[in-house]
Amino acid sequence: MINSSLKQLGTLLAEKKISSVELTQQFLDRIDQHNPEINAYIALDKEITLAQAKAADQRIAQGSATALTGIPIAQKDIFVAKGWQTTCGSKMLENFIGPYDAHVIKQFDTAGAVNLGKTNMDEFAMGSSNETSYFGKVQNPWDRSRVPGGSSGGSAAAVAARLCAAATGTDTGGSIRQPASLCGLSGLKPTYGLVSRYGMIAFASSLDQAGPMAKSCEDMALMMNVMTGFDERDSTSLQREKEDYTRDLNKPLAGLRVGLPKEYFAEGLGADVAKVIEEAIAEYRKLGAEIVDISLPNTQLSIPVYYVLAPAEASSNLSRFDGVRYGHRAAQYDDLMDMYCKSRAEGFGAEVKRRILIGTYVLSAGYYDAYYLKAQQIRRLIAQDFEEAFKHCDIILGPTAPSTAFKAGEKADDPVSMYLQDIYTIAVNLAGLPGMSIPAGFTQTVDGKSLPVGLQIIGNYFDEARMLNAGHAYQQVTDWHSRMPEGIA
Ligand code: GLN
């Protein structure tokens, strides 16, 4: 049951082989058993969860179920959810209870899905290892001494340890794809503007996008059907016809032009990861794809550009946490300015402070032109690289991350090496394109552990259905995506 697809679970529920309450209880029991160690969930509310499951059972009985009705989903703690503790992984919001539902939460609710709980994450989604969370680090279920990736590390660990049927994540520079890669699951960052950011706590608004984290592309297609759609409460939400993301899943891949960017296979990519990716590409060749060499010449600039733009936006977005309206307020202070300073000094962790300092600096008079403006110009060049590349191919394949899961603590004191985790993912956010990671195989550690490797699939704007088709076809001829870590059964 725990390894069943969303479609299989939907059938079991429809045929009344299991009720949503029973299914939900099974996952809650698993969470009780494994979460004290894995630490994937930071807020649980069994009363709300089981009430939703009960309501789903009634809906199924009435014959008005949708594809996800009754299915237990984990929500990244970046989404405001009514009545739920909503912390964004920060002490700043430790005691904040959501007064309303984020659009994404509402969409799942309307579909009749069950909210299993809120998942751990890097503080304000800043990180690649989940170690910046105020609520402690998350264990990677494949090797408990390693990180699950970040910032959606709690969601990734929850899916990998089968502590939910699927989960949501958000991706500003790689936070869905990199943890999906490190935990052996499928994760998709949609085209910017497809999923409403309403009620999703803002990090870098021009880059942030929510998406599904699941066991397979088929599961992700079903979740995309729920998550996407116009929302007037987000000014960057796109007004487009609703799509059915399952529509192309079973199309043959013959003739699909697959681009391999030479910059993604250069220095910096681990040899063990490269080998797995090459085998995956060979599989695509067998499926009838035509392989084309392409170049994304500005790839190297994506990290420096991102670490100007994302902190700039973050410094502005996080100014709202001043201890006045919500969030942490220092117990003792002299005057208003002192209250702001102490509340922010106490409420934010080191990485968040680092970003606020960088962001404020690059936006300051005298430096704006040299850093922020320049970064915006290079951002355009990076988008143009992709525009040129997509004249020669339909999708782009490459690694998601340069390495497999690293040991907890290994990079914690070296921000630049941590930032390099996103070397293959960040350009996609800067261009606003969709990107996805799917399991493509394993490497072996010296102590005999298998660590998953993610294959990244990048598509042109709004080409998610084609990407899911490419991923699904691969998942029909491989079984990497259905493997489970040892010791979680
Ligand atoms: N790792 C990147 C960062 O720390 C990306 C985070 C994200 O996508 N939310 O900013």
Boltz pocket constraint, residues with backbone or C-beta under 6 A from the ligand:
constraints:
  - pocket:
      binder: B
      contacts: [[A, 124], [A, 125], [A, 126], [A, 127], [A, 128], [A, 150], [A, 151], [A, 170], [A, 171], [A, 172], [A, 173], [A, 174], [A, 175], [A, 176], [A, 203], [A, 310], [A, 418], [A, 419], [A, 422]]
      max_distance: 6.0
